[in-house]
């Protein structure tokens, strides 16, 4: 797969991270309860893993915005075809795949390491752009 395909896979994966915690919300609050505006009391009724998963999803969206921008800029500048961008895209995908469940299940050491590896992929792309 190309770097852009890895980026698309990361975007799709991040776009699906809402599914587990919304399904749990349906179990905890019912379908109608899930559709009403978020109330802090309702969030407290959700399982801890689901609340963590929601935070991990938000973190994934925030980081994807940075990573995707960097990869697309690298391609726009003609620097995207290099092996480094491909490897960074692969590393980013796998790091974020580890980060989400580690965050959801409270594995803070693994979550932090996965975050740092994903951040390292962002730095690698930025360095390729500015080199």
MILUM-86667 format. One record per residue: residue number from 1; x, y, z of N, C-alpha, C in turn. Coordinates in steps of 0.2 Angstrom, whole numbers, always signed. Example, Ala and Ser with C-alpha at 12.3 -4.5 7.8 and 13.67 -1.06 7.14 Angstrom:
// residues 2
+------+-------+-------+-------+-------+-------+-------+-------+-------+-------+
| resi |    nx |    ny |    nz |   cax |   cay |   caz |    cx |    cy |    cz |
+------+-------+-------+-------+-------+-------+-------+-------+-------+-------+
|    1 |   +66 |   -28 |   +39 |   +62 |   -22 |   +39 |   +66 |   -16 |   +39 |
|    2 |   +64 |   -11 |   +35 |   +68 |    -5 |   +36 |   +64 |    +0 |   +39 |
+------+-------+-------+-------+-------+-------+-------+-------+-------+-------+
// end
This chain:
// residues 131
+------+-------+-------+-------+-------+-------+-------+-------+-------+-------+
| resi |    nx |    ny |    nz |   cax |   cay |   caz |    cx |    cy |    cz |
+------+-------+-------+-------+-------+-------+-------+-------+-------+-------+
|    1 |    +4 |    -6 |    +0 |    +0 |    +0 |    +0 |    +4 |    +6 |    +0 |
|    2 |    +2 |   +11 |    -3 |    +5 |   +18 |    -3 |    +4 |   +22 |    +3 |
|    3 |    +8 |   +27 |    +4 |    +7 |   +31 |   +10 |    +0 |   +34 |   +11 |
|    4 |    -2 |   +36 |    +5 |    -9 |   +39 |    +5 |   -15 |   +34 |    +6 |
|    5 |   -13 |   +27 |    +4 |   -18 |   +22 |    +6 |   -18 |   +21 |   +14 |
|    6 |   -12 |   +21 |   +17 |   -11 |   +20 |   +24 |   -14 |   +26 |   +28 |
|    7 |   -14 |   +32 |   +25 |   -17 |   +38 |   +28 |   -25 |   +37 |   +27 |
|    8 |   -27 |   +34 |   +22 |   -34 |   +33 |   +21 |   -37 |   +28 |   +26 |
|    9 |   -33 |   +23 |   +27 |   -34 |   +17 |   +32 |   -35 |   +20 |   +39 |
|   10 |   -30 |   +24 |   +40 |   -30 |   +27 |   +47 |   -36 |   +32 |   +48 |
|   11 |   -38 |   +36 |   +43 |   -44 |   +40 |   +43 |   -50 |   +36 |   +44 |
|   12 |   -51 |   +30 |   +40 |   -57 |   +26 |   +41 |   -57 |   +23 |   +48 |
|   13 |   -51 |   +20 |   +50 |   -51 |   +17 |   +57 |   -53 |   +22 |   +62 |
|   14 |   -50 |   +28 |   +62 |   -52 |   +34 |   +67 |   -59 |   +35 |   +66 |
|   15 |   -62 |   +35 |   +60 |   -69 |   +37 |   +59 |   -74 |   +31 |   +62 |
|   16 |   -71 |   +25 |   +63 |   -75 |   +20 |   +66 |   -74 |   +19 |   +74 |
|   17 |   -70 |   +23 |   +77 |   -68 |   +22 |   +84 |   -74 |   +24 |   +88 |
|   18 |   -79 |   +27 |   +86 |   -85 |   +29 |   +89 |   -90 |   +23 |   +91 |
|   19 |   -90 |   +18 |   +86 |   -94 |   +13 |   +87 |   -95 |    +9 |   +93 |
|   20 |   -89 |    +7 |   +96 |   -90 |    +3 |  +103 |   -93 |    +7 |  +108 |
|   21 |   -91 |   +14 |  +109 |   -93 |   +17 |  +115 |  -101 |   +20 |  +114 |
|   22 |  -103 |   +20 |  +107 |  -110 |   +22 |  +106 |  -114 |   +16 |  +107 |
|   23 |  -112 |   +10 |  +105 |  -116 |    +4 |  +107 |  -116 |    +3 |  +114 |
|   24 |  -111 |    +4 |  +118 |  -111 |    +4 |  +125 |  -116 |    +9 |  +128 |
|   25 |  -116 |   +15 |  +125 |  -121 |   +20 |  +127 |  -128 |   +18 |  +126 |
|   26 |  -129 |   +14 |  +121 |  -136 |   +12 |  +119 |  -138 |    +7 |  +124 |
|   27 |  -134 |    +2 |  +126 |  -135 |    -3 |  +132 |  -136 |    +1 |  +138 |
|   28 |  -132 |    +6 |  +140 |  -133 |    +9 |  +146 |  -139 |   +14 |  +147 |
|   29 |  -141 |   +17 |  +141 |  -146 |   +22 |  +142 |  -152 |   +21 |  +137 |
|   30 |  -151 |   +16 |  +133 |  -157 |   +14 |  +128 |  -156 |   +18 |  +122 |
|   31 |  -159 |   +17 |  +117 |  -158 |   +20 |  +110 |  -160 |   +27 |  +111 |
|   32 |  -166 |   +28 |  +114 |  -169 |   +35 |  +115 |  -164 |   +39 |  +119 |
|   33 |  -161 |   +36 |  +124 |  -157 |   +40 |  +129 |  -150 |   +42 |  +125 |
|   34 |  -148 |   +38 |  +121 |  -142 |   +39 |  +117 |  -143 |   +45 |  +112 |
|   35 |  -149 |   +46 |  +110 |  -151 |   +52 |  +105 |  -152 |   +58 |  +108 |
|   36 |  -153 |   +59 |  +115 |  -154 |   +65 |  +118 |  -148 |   +69 |  +119 |
|   37 |  -148 |   +75 |  +120 |  -141 |   +79 |  +122 |  -138 |   +75 |  +128 |
|   38 |  -131 |   +76 |  +127 |  -127 |   +73 |  +132 |  -128 |   +76 |  +139 |
|   39 |  -129 |   +73 |  +144 |  -130 |   +75 |  +151 |  -124 |   +72 |  +155 |
|   40 |  -121 |   +76 |  +159 |  -115 |   +73 |  +163 |  -118 |   +67 |  +168 |
|   41 |  -124 |   +67 |  +170 |  -127 |   +62 |  +174 |  -127 |   +55 |  +170 |
|   42 |  -129 |   +56 |  +163 |  -130 |   +51 |  +159 |  -123 |   +48 |  +157 |
|   43 |  -118 |   +52 |  +157 |  -111 |   +49 |  +155 |  -109 |   +45 |  +161 |
|   44 |  -110 |   +47 |  +167 |  -108 |   +43 |  +173 |  -111 |   +36 |  +173 |
|   45 |  -117 |   +36 |  +170 |  -120 |   +29 |  +169 |  -116 |   +24 |  +165 |
|   46 |  -112 |   +27 |  +160 |  -109 |   +23 |  +155 |  -103 |   +19 |  +159 |
|   47 |  -101 |   +14 |  +156 |   -95 |   +10 |  +158 |   -89 |   +14 |  +158 |
|   48 |   -84 |   +14 |  +162 |   -78 |   +17 |  +162 |   -74 |   +16 |  +156 |
|   49 |   -74 |   +10 |  +153 |   -70 |    +9 |  +147 |   -73 |   +13 |  +141 |
|   50 |   -80 |   +14 |  +141 |   -83 |   +18 |  +136 |   -82 |   +25 |  +136 |
|   51 |   -81 |   +28 |  +142 |   -79 |   +35 |  +143 |   -72 |   +36 |  +141 |
|   52 |   -68 |   +31 |  +143 |   -61 |   +31 |  +140 |   -60 |   +31 |  +133 |
|   53 |   -64 |   +26 |  +130 |   -64 |   +25 |  +123 |   -66 |   +32 |  +119 |
|   54 |   -71 |   +35 |  +122 |   -73 |   +42 |  +119 |   -67 |   +47 |  +119 |
|   55 |   -64 |   +47 |  +124 |   -58 |   +51 |  +125 |   -52 |   +49 |  +120 |
|   56 |   -51 |   +43 |  +119 |   -46 |   +40 |  +115 |   -48 |   +42 |  +108 |
|   57 |   -55 |   +41 |  +106 |   -57 |   +43 |   +99 |   -56 |   +50 |   +98 |
|   58 |   -57 |   +55 |  +103 |   -56 |   +62 |  +102 |   -49 |   +63 |  +101 |
|   59 |   -44 |   +60 |  +105 |   -37 |   +61 |  +104 |   -35 |   +58 |   +97 |
|   60 |   -38 |   +53 |   +94 |   -37 |   +50 |   +88 |   -38 |   +55 |   +82 |
|   61 |   -44 |   +59 |   +83 |   -46 |   +64 |   +78 |   -42 |   +70 |   +78 |
|   62 |   -40 |   +72 |   +84 |   -35 |   +78 |   +85 |   -29 |   +76 |   +81 |
|   63 |   -26 |   +70 |   +82 |   -19 |   +68 |   +80 |   -20 |   +67 |   +72 |
|   64 |   -25 |   +64 |   +70 |   -26 |   +63 |   +63 |   -26 |   +69 |   +59 |
|   65 |   -29 |   +75 |   +62 |   -29 |   +81 |   +58 |   -22 |   +84 |   +57 |
|   66 |   -18 |   +83 |   +62 |   -11 |   +85 |   +61 |    -7 |   +80 |   +56 |
|   67 |    -8 |   +74 |   +57 |    -4 |   +69 |   +53 |    -6 |   +69 |   +46 |
|   68 |   -13 |   +69 |   +45 |   -15 |   +70 |   +38 |   -13 |   +76 |   +34 |
|   69 |   -13 |   +82 |   +38 |   -11 |   +88 |   +35 |    -3 |   +87 |   +33 |
|   70 |    +1 |   +85 |   +37 |    +8 |   +84 |   +36 |    +9 |   +79 |   +29 |
|   71 |    +6 |   +74 |   +29 |    +7 |   +69 |   +24 |    +4 |   +72 |   +17 |
|   72 |    -1 |   +76 |   +17 |    -4 |   +79 |   +11 |    +1 |   +85 |    +9 |
|   73 |    +3 |   +88 |   +14 |    +8 |   +94 |   +12 |   +14 |   +91 |    +9 |
|   74 |   +17 |   +85 |   +12 |   +23 |   +82 |    +9 |   +21 |   +80 |    +2 |
|   75 |   +15 |   +77 |    +0 |   +14 |   +75 |    -7 |   +13 |   +81 |   -11 |
|   76 |   +10 |   +86 |    -9 |    +9 |   +92 |   -13 |   +16 |   +95 |   -15 |
|   77 |   +21 |   +94 |   -10 |   +27 |   +97 |   -11 |   +32 |   +92 |   -15 |
|   78 |   +29 |   +87 |   -17 |   +33 |   +82 |   -21 |   +38 |   +77 |   -17 |
|   79 |   +37 |   +78 |   -10 |   +41 |   +74 |    -6 |   +37 |   +68 |    -3 |
|   80 |   +32 |   +66 |    -5 |   +27 |   +61 |    -2 |   +29 |   +54 |    -4 |
|   81 |   +33 |   +53 |   -10 |   +34 |   +47 |   -13 |   +40 |   +43 |    -9 |
|   82 |   +43 |   +47 |    -5 |   +49 |   +44 |    -2 |   +47 |   +38 |    +3 |
|   83 |   +52 |   +34 |    +4 |   +51 |   +28 |    +8 |   +50 |   +30 |   +16 |
|   84 |   +52 |   +36 |   +18 |   +51 |   +38 |   +25 |   +44 |   +40 |   +26 |
|   85 |   +41 |   +43 |   +21 |   +34 |   +45 |   +22 |   +29 |   +38 |   +22 |
|   86 |   +31 |   +33 |   +18 |   +27 |   +27 |   +18 |   +28 |   +24 |   +25 |
|   87 |   +34 |   +23 |   +28 |   +35 |   +20 |   +34 |   +32 |   +24 |   +40 |
|   88 |   +32 |   +31 |   +39 |   +29 |   +35 |   +44 |   +21 |   +34 |   +44 |
|   89 |   +18 |   +33 |   +38 |   +11 |   +32 |   +38 |    +9 |   +25 |   +41 |
|   90 |   +13 |   +20 |   +39 |   +12 |   +13 |   +42 |   +13 |   +13 |   +50 |
|   91 |   +18 |   +17 |   +52 |   +19 |   +17 |   +59 |   +13 |   +21 |   +63 |
|   92 |   +11 |   +26 |   +60 |    +6 |   +30 |   +63 |    +0 |   +26 |   +63 |
|   93 |    -2 |   +22 |   +58 |    -8 |   +18 |   +58 |    -8 |   +13 |   +64 |
|   94 |    -2 |    +9 |   +64 |    -2 |    +4 |   +69 |    -2 |    +7 |   +76 |
|   95 |    +2 |   +13 |   +77 |    +2 |   +16 |   +84 |    -5 |   +18 |   +86 |
|   96 |    -9 |   +21 |   +81 |   -16 |   +23 |   +83 |   -20 |   +17 |   +84 |
|   97 |   -19 |   +11 |   +81 |   -23 |    +5 |   +82 |   -22 |    +2 |   +89 |
|   98 |   -16 |    +3 |   +91 |   -14 |    +1 |   +98 |   -17 |    +6 |  +103 |
|   99 |   -16 |   +13 |  +102 |   -18 |   +18 |  +106 |   -25 |   +17 |  +108 |
|  100 |   -30 |   +16 |  +104 |   -37 |   +16 |  +105 |   -39 |   +11 |  +110 |
|  101 |   -38 |    +5 |  +109 |   -40 |    +0 |  +115 |   -36 |    +1 |  +121 |
|  102 |   -29 |    +3 |  +121 |   -25 |    +4 |  +127 |   -29 |   +10 |  +131 |
|  103 |   -31 |   +15 |  +127 |   -34 |   +20 |  +131 |   -41 |   +18 |  +134 |
|  104 |   -45 |   +14 |  +130 |   -51 |   +12 |  +132 |   -51 |    +8 |  +138 |
|  105 |   -46 |    +3 |  +139 |   -45 |    -1 |  +144 |   -40 |    +1 |  +149 |
|  106 |   -38 |    +7 |  +149 |   -34 |   +10 |  +155 |   -27 |    +7 |  +155 |
|  107 |   -24 |    +5 |  +150 |   -18 |    +3 |  +149 |   -13 |    +9 |  +148 |
|  108 |   -12 |   +13 |  +153 |    -9 |   +20 |  +152 |    -2 |   +19 |  +150 |
|  109 |    +2 |   +15 |  +152 |    +9 |   +14 |  +149 |    +9 |   +13 |  +142 |
|  110 |    +5 |    +8 |  +139 |    +4 |    +6 |  +132 |    +1 |   +12 |  +128 |
|  111 |    -4 |   +15 |  +131 |    -7 |   +21 |  +128 |    -2 |   +26 |  +127 |
|  112 |    +2 |   +28 |  +132 |    +7 |   +33 |  +131 |   +12 |   +32 |  +126 |
|  113 |   +15 |   +25 |  +126 |   +20 |   +23 |  +121 |   +17 |   +24 |  +114 |
|  114 |   +11 |   +21 |  +113 |    +8 |   +22 |  +107 |    +7 |   +29 |  +104 |
|  115 |    +5 |   +33 |  +109 |    +4 |   +40 |  +107 |   +11 |   +43 |  +105 |
|  116 |   +16 |   +42 |  +109 |   +23 |   +44 |  +107 |   +25 |   +42 |  +101 |
|  117 |   +24 |   +35 |   +99 |   +26 |   +32 |   +93 |   +22 |   +36 |   +87 |
|  118 |   +16 |   +37 |   +88 |   +12 |   +41 |   +83 |   +14 |   +48 |   +82 |
|  119 |   +16 |   +51 |   +87 |   +19 |   +58 |   +87 |   +26 |   +58 |   +84 |
|  120 |   +29 |   +52 |   +85 |   +36 |   +52 |   +81 |   +35 |   +51 |   +74 |
|  121 |   +29 |   +48 |   +72 |   +28 |   +48 |   +64 |   +26 |   +55 |   +62 |
|  122 |   +23 |   +59 |   +66 |   +21 |   +65 |   +64 |   +28 |   +69 |   +63 |
|  123 |   +32 |   +69 |   +68 |   +39 |   +72 |   +67 |   +43 |   +70 |   +61 |
|  124 |   +42 |   +64 |   +60 |   +46 |   +61 |   +54 |   +44 |   +64 |   +47 |
|  125 |   +37 |   +65 |   +47 |   +35 |   +68 |   +41 |   +36 |   +75 |   +40 |
|  126 |   +36 |   +79 |   +46 |   +38 |   +86 |   +46 |   +45 |   +87 |   +44 |
|  127 |   +49 |   +82 |   +47 |   +56 |   +83 |   +45 |   +58 |   +82 |   +38 |
|  128 |   +54 |   +77 |   +35 |   +54 |   +76 |   +28 |   +52 |   +82 |   +24 |
|  129 |   +47 |   +86 |   +26 |   +45 |   +92 |   +23 |   +50 |   +97 |   +23 |
|  130 |   +53 |   +98 |   +29 |   +57 |  +104 |   +30 |   +65 |  +102 |   +28 |
|  131 |   +66 |   +96 |   +26 |   +73 |   +94 |   +24 |   +75 |   +97 |   +17 |
+------+-------+-------+-------+-------+-------+-------+-------+-------+-------+
// end
